Amino acid sequence: MGYQTINRPTQLNASTTLTTDFRLPAEWTRQGAVMLTWPHAGTDWVSRLAEVTPVFEAIAHAVLRRQDLLVSCEDAAEAQRLQRCFDQWTESESLPGRARVLNAPADDTWARDHGPMVVLEAQSGQVPGHRRARVLDFAFNAWGGKFPWEKDNQLNARLAAHGVFGGAPLYEVDMILEGGSIETDGAGTLLTTAECLLAPTRNPGMDRAAVEGRLGELLGFDRFLWLENGYLAGDDTDSHIDTLARFCSAQCICYVRCDDPTDEHYPALSAMEAELKQFRQRDGKPYELIALPWPDAVFDEDGERLPATYANFLIINDAVLLPVYGVRQDDDAITALKQCFPTREIVAINCRPLVAQHGSLHCVTMQIPEGAWTPIGGDNSV
């Protein structure tokens, strides 16, 4: 379980040219595993570990009911304990998923933003189910230097050294990009916010055209939907899109809508809703838009408003994990998400402890598509 020596991945800089037949898949693409970075006493969770650990356990259990789980853990003894725990779940409950727990250091738990992004080869001309994959390790600087990030920025290379990515090559990218800042329909369309991707603390010197060009090359985007409005109080990410608006299919976007004119969010979210209504699909048709409920305000013990949002859900194989917060709108959120994903089970998970550190369910997870995952216990296991 000890740390492995890192073999540095191939480095990609602005002058590097890659073939463009690889594309970031939609989240609903069949997945091999979900990644979690487990909370530990060296993080801001130190005083809340007893509250937040059950949330991570609930997410882990929901994942293992459907697919494999990858967990990185700061402490070797804790990693061994977790491995035994997850193995017992799998065996005693006959769960289809298997867990792999690796001892690897991290500054915090936000796997969505420090985890890997996987691009898959376009299906055209390929045997279905046999698409090549690339694992991209974008630079991470804790949302513009707000918190420590050095260990987070090494995590993907450490995971790759354990051989978890199914033989897919790992590329280190000299561009700051967090997974929570981008949404895709899997067909080359990017949905994002200007406030985040154009923040000078991320990639100074890169304007909108430069960002589009780089993400087009690396992630296969050829359409760009930029939101100029939208924010959540208490958010540290400069308006990550995964807290505001999400693709449910190539034709449908769900989004948070504030229906209280007295709420501080009302002007920005109303302007965002107007922008979404102007967006068009590739064929020129408007998107189907589904509004998510606006939860009652959630505050911390100091009276600071926290960024509770139902948009921070995770799509996994055959289900959607929905964060709920113990407020009266939770049931309405479940109903709305069933409309968004009529063929998937909606699994509600109480994320009130998570939002205390200004993130939620999608923020602590990163999906790994089939093709970039070494099956646990299968012919390709390591």
TAWOLIN-V306432 format. One record per run of one state. SS is the DSSP state (A for helix, B for strand, O for the rest). FROM is the first residue (numbers start at 1). LEN is the number of residues. If there is no record, write none. Layout:
SS_FROM_LEN / SS_FROM_LEN
//
This chain:
O_1_9 / B_10_3 / O_13_9 / B_22_3 / O_25_6 / B_31_7 / O_38_11 / A_49_16 / O_65_3 / B_68_6 / O_74_2 / A_76_18 / O_94_5 / B_99_5 / O_104_7 / A_111_4 / O_115_2 / B_117_5 / O_122_11 / B_133_7 / O_140_2 / A_142_4 / O_146_6 / A_152_10 / O_162_7 / B_169_8 / O_177_2 / A_179_3 / B_182_3 / O_185_4 / B_189_5 / A_194_4 / O_198_10 / A_208_12 / O_220_3 / B_223_5 / O_228_13 / A_241_3 / O_244_1 / B_245_3 / O_248_4 / B_252_5 / O_257_9 / A_266_13 / O_279_1 / B_280_1 / O_281_5 / B_286_1 / O_287_1 / B_288_5 / O_293_6 / B_299_1 / O_300_5 / B_305_1 / O_306_8 / B_314_3 / O_317_2 / B_319_6 / O_325_5 / A_330_11 / O_341_4 / B_345_6 / O_351_1 / A_352_4 / O_356_6 / A_362_3 / B_365_5 / O_370_13
//
